[in-house]
Amino acid sequence: MDHAAVLALYDRDLREGAVPDGPGARVERTASVVRQVGSAHDWNGVLWSAPDIADPDGVIAEQIARFAAAGHGFEWELYGHDRPADLGRRLRAAGFTPGPEETLMVGETAGPALDAEPPAGVRLRTVTEATGVDLLVEVHERVFGTDGSRLRQRLLDRLTAAPDTIVAVVALDGDEPVSAGRLEFVPGTGFAGLWGGGTVEGRRGQGLYRALVALRARLAAERGCRYLQVDATSRSRPILERLGFTPLTTTTPYSYDHPEHYDHPEP
């Protein structure tokens, strides 16, 4: 994999050329930034900023004013290769709170072990309706320790309005949900994203996460996607590297006003 070329493609297609990730959201473009604006339960934030901004502090102030007019907080997704180099310091000075640093990793859909299966007695279920969403949200809340009501509404909205852009899966041991994750397609690009993958305490180390990645890779390959992208924490990065994913850069969510707008990566 040509790392520089794939990162440039990622920036062009998923950041500068971003499309809304939900039916209630819209993407706005200015000379300085690309941002998504939606309702309070949508992800709201800055996806890309021009590398040659003449007045970074002024642009930051403009985004604060724009989302204040929308009536809710937002996130500025800052990547390790973004410019100016001190943009993170400027965001903190303007009142943003940085979240944990993650690693942007990309793998080809043919790379992960596509034959990885869950342990005996565990079945993987594709989520298509409210009952399945509730199972996924239950895993989310147990893994991340956060309220999943906003995620639940986002998933229901997207499964209703744009079901071809998302696949959600849950691993069930009997009737108990023990692991879950999402696969989000980006129309018009060769990328699909892995989001929110996690396994509940006491069931980790049993191959559940690996099986979820493999299933989502198979589904992405069937849809013609070449690349899987994931914002990985330090816990999932070693697993993903063993599956053939490559780190390209870092990414840090900077939240303004409402940190709960942060969307959980693969833990």
matplotlib code that plots the C-alpha trace (Angstrom):
import matplotlib.pyplot as plt

x = [0.0, 1.2, 0.6, 0.9, -1.4, -4.1, -4.0, -4.3, -7.3, -8.8, -8.5, -10.0, -12.9, -13.9, -12.9, -12.7, -15.3, -17.5, -21.2, -23.7, -23.7, -27.3, -30.7, -31.0, -27.5, -25.9, -22.4, -21.3, -18.2, -16.3, -12.9, -11.4, -13.4, -15.8, -18.3, -21.3, -24.3, -27.4, -29.8, -28.7, -28.5, -26.5, -22.7, -21.8, -18.4, -15.5, -14.2, -11.5, -9.6, -7.5, -3.7, -3.0, -5.5, -4.2, -6.1, -6.6, -8.0, -10.5, -11.6, -12.0, -14.1, -16.3, -17.0, -17.9, -20.4, -21.8, -22.6, -23.8, -26.4, -27.3, -27.9, -25.6, -22.0, -19.7, -16.4, -13.3, -11.7, -7.9, -5.5, -1.8, -0.9, -3.2, -1.8, -0.9, 1.1, -0.1, -3.8, -4.4, -3.0, -5.2, -8.3, -7.5, -7.0, -10.4, -12.2, -12.1, -11.5, -9.4, -10.5, -8.2, -5.8, -6.6, -4.9, -6.3, -5.8, -6.7, -6.8, -7.8, -11.1, -9.2, -6.7, -8.5, -9.0, -12.3, -12.9, -12.7, -15.8, -17.1, -16.6, -18.9, -22.4, -22.2, -24.1, -23.8, -27.0, -27.4, -29.5, -32.3, -35.0, -35.6, -35.2, -31.8, -30.8, -31.6, -29.3, -26.5, -27.0, -26.9, -23.4, -22.4, -23.4, -21.7, -18.5, -18.2, -20.1, -22.0, -25.7, -26.7, -29.9, -28.4, -26.8, -30.1, -31.9, -29.2, -29.2, -33.0, -33.1, -30.4, -31.9, -35.2, -34.0, -30.8, -30.5, -28.0, -25.4, -25.1, -24.8, -25.0, -24.1, -24.5, -22.9, -25.4, -24.6, -28.1, -30.2, -27.4, -25.6, -21.9, -20.3, -21.4, -20.2, -21.2, -20.1, -20.8, -20.5, -19.5, -21.3, -19.0, -15.8, -13.9, -14.0, -16.2, -15.8, -15.7, -17.3, -18.3, -16.9, -16.6, -17.0, -18.4, -16.1, -15.6, -15.9, -12.8, -9.9, -12.3, -12.2, -15.5, -14.0, -11.9, -15.1, -17.0, -14.1, -14.1, -17.8, -17.8, -14.9, -16.8, -19.8, -17.7, -16.0, -19.4, -20.4, -17.2, -15.3, -11.6, -10.6, -11.8, -10.9, -11.0, -10.1, -8.5, -7.6, -4.5, -6.5, -7.7, -4.7, -2.6, -5.5, -6.1, -2.4, -2.5, -5.4, -3.5, -4.5, -1.9, -1.6, -1.6, -1.8, -3.4, -6.8, -8.0, -11.5, -11.7, -15.1, -16.7, -19.4, -20.9, -18.3, -21.1, -21.2, -18.0, -18.6, -16.8, -14.2, -13.2, -12.1]
y = [0.0, 3.5, 5.2, 8.8, 8.1, 6.4, 9.2, 11.8, 9.8, 9.7, 13.4, 14.1, 11.7, 11.5, 14.9, 17.6, 15.8, 14.6, 13.8, 13.9, 10.8, 11.0, 12.0, 15.1, 16.4, 18.6, 19.4, 23.0, 24.1, 27.4, 28.4, 27.4, 24.4, 21.5, 21.0, 18.9, 20.6, 18.7, 18.3, 17.8, 14.0, 14.1, 14.3, 18.0, 19.2, 20.3, 17.5, 19.3, 22.6, 24.1, 23.8, 27.4, 29.3, 32.9, 33.5, 30.2, 31.9, 33.8, 30.6, 28.9, 31.7, 31.5, 27.8, 28.5, 31.2, 28.9, 26.1, 28.5, 29.7, 26.0, 25.7, 22.9, 21.9, 20.4, 18.6, 19.5, 16.4, 17.2, 14.9, 14.6, 15.9, 18.9, 22.4, 24.8, 22.5, 24.4, 24.0, 21.8, 24.5, 27.1, 25.0, 24.5, 28.2, 28.8, 26.6, 23.1, 20.0, 17.3, 13.7, 10.7, 10.4, 7.6, 6.1, 6.3, 2.9, 1.6, -1.9, -3.4, -5.5, -8.5, -8.1, -9.1, -12.9, -13.2, -16.7, -15.6, -16.9, -16.3, -18.8, -21.8, -20.9, -17.2, -16.1, -12.8, -11.0, -8.1, -5.3, -3.9, -2.9, -1.3, -4.5, -5.1, -1.5, -1.9, -4.9, -2.9, 0.1, -2.2, -3.4, 0.2, 1.4, -1.6, -1.1, 2.7, 3.5, 6.3, 6.9, 5.4, 7.2, 9.6, 6.7, 4.8, 7.6, 8.1, 4.4, 4.3, 7.4, 6.1, 2.5, 4.1, 6.8, 5.4, 1.7, 1.0, 3.2, 1.3, -2.2, -2.8, -6.2, -7.8, -11.0, -12.9, -15.6, -17.1, -13.9, -11.9, -9.3, -9.6, -7.6, -5.2, -2.8, -0.8, -0.6, 2.7, 3.1, 6.4, 6.6, 7.5, 6.4, 3.1, 3.5, 2.0, 2.8, 0.6, 2.3, 1.5, -2.0, -3.4, -6.5, -6.5, -7.1, -10.7, -11.8, -10.1, -12.2, -14.8, -13.7, -11.8, -8.5, -10.3, -12.1, -8.7, -7.1, -10.1, -10.0, -6.3, -6.7, -9.4, -7.2, -4.2, -6.4, -7.6, -3.9, -3.2, -1.2, -1.5, 0.1, -0.2, 2.8, 2.9, 5.3, 2.8, 3.1, 1.6, -1.5, -2.4, -1.2, -4.4, -6.6, -4.5, -4.6, -8.4, -8.3, -6.3, -2.7, 0.0, 3.2, 6.4, 9.2, 10.2, 11.8, 13.6, 14.9, 18.4, 19.0, 22.4, 22.7, 19.2, 16.3, 13.7, 14.5, 12.4, 9.2, 6.2, 4.5, 0.9, 0.4]
z = [0.0, -0.9, 2.4, 1.2, -1.8, 0.3, 2.9, 0.1, -1.2, 2.2, 2.7, -0.7, -0.6, 3.1, 4.4, 1.7, -0.4, 2.5, 2.1, 5.0, 7.2, 8.1, 6.7, 8.9, 8.3, 5.6, 4.6, 4.3, 2.4, 2.8, 1.5, 4.9, 6.2, 5.4, 8.2, 8.9, 10.5, 11.7, 14.5, 18.1, 17.8, 14.5, 14.5, 14.1, 13.4, 11.2, 9.0, 7.0, 7.1, 4.5, 5.1, 4.2, 6.3, 6.8, 10.1, 11.9, 15.1, 13.0, 11.3, 14.6, 15.9, 12.8, 13.5, 17.1, 15.9, 13.2, 15.6, 18.3, 15.8, 15.2, 18.9, 19.9, 20.4, 17.9, 17.3, 15.3, 14.0, 14.0, 12.1, 12.8, 9.4, 9.5, 9.3, 10.8, 13.1, 16.2, 15.4, 18.4, 20.7, 19.1, 19.5, 23.2, 23.6, 22.1, 24.6, 22.9, 24.9, 23.3, 23.5, 23.4, 20.4, 18.0, 15.0, 11.5, 10.1, 6.6, 5.3, 2.0, 2.2, 0.9, 3.8, 7.0, 7.7, 6.0, 7.4, 11.0, 12.8, 16.3, 19.1, 19.4, 20.6, 19.4, 16.4, 14.4, 13.6, 11.2, 12.7, 10.6, 13.1, 16.5, 18.5, 17.0, 17.5, 21.2, 21.4, 19.8, 22.0, 25.1, 24.1, 23.4, 26.8, 28.6, 26.6, 26.7, 29.8, 28.1, 27.4, 24.0, 23.4, 20.8, 19.0, 19.0, 17.3, 14.7, 13.8, 13.6, 11.4, 9.1, 8.8, 7.8, 5.4, 4.0, 4.8, 2.0, 3.7, 7.0, 8.3, 12.1, 13.5, 17.0, 18.4, 20.5, 23.1, 23.4, 23.9, 25.4, 23.2, 23.8, 21.0, 18.3, 15.6, 12.5, 8.9, 7.2, 3.4, 1.8, -1.6, -4.5, -2.8, -2.4, 1.4, 4.1, 7.8, 10.9, 13.9, 17.5, 17.5, 21.1, 23.3, 26.8, 29.8, 30.5, 26.8, 25.4, 24.0, 22.6, 18.9, 18.9, 17.7, 15.1, 13.8, 13.6, 11.6, 9.3, 8.7, 8.0, 5.6, 3.7, 3.5, 2.3, -0.3, -1.6, -2.1, -4.1, -1.5, -1.7, 1.6, 5.2, 7.5, 11.2, 14.0, 16.4, 20.1, 21.5, 22.5, 19.0, 17.0, 17.6, 16.6, 13.4, 12.5, 12.7, 10.3, 7.8, 8.7, 8.3, 10.5, 8.4, 10.9, 14.2, 14.8, 17.9, 18.5, 19.9, 21.4, 22.0, 24.6, 24.4, 24.5, 24.2, 20.5, 20.2, 18.1, 19.5, 17.4, 17.5, 21.1]

ax = plt.figure().add_subplot(projection="3d")
ax.plot(x, y, z, "-o")
ax.set_aspect("equal")
plt.show()
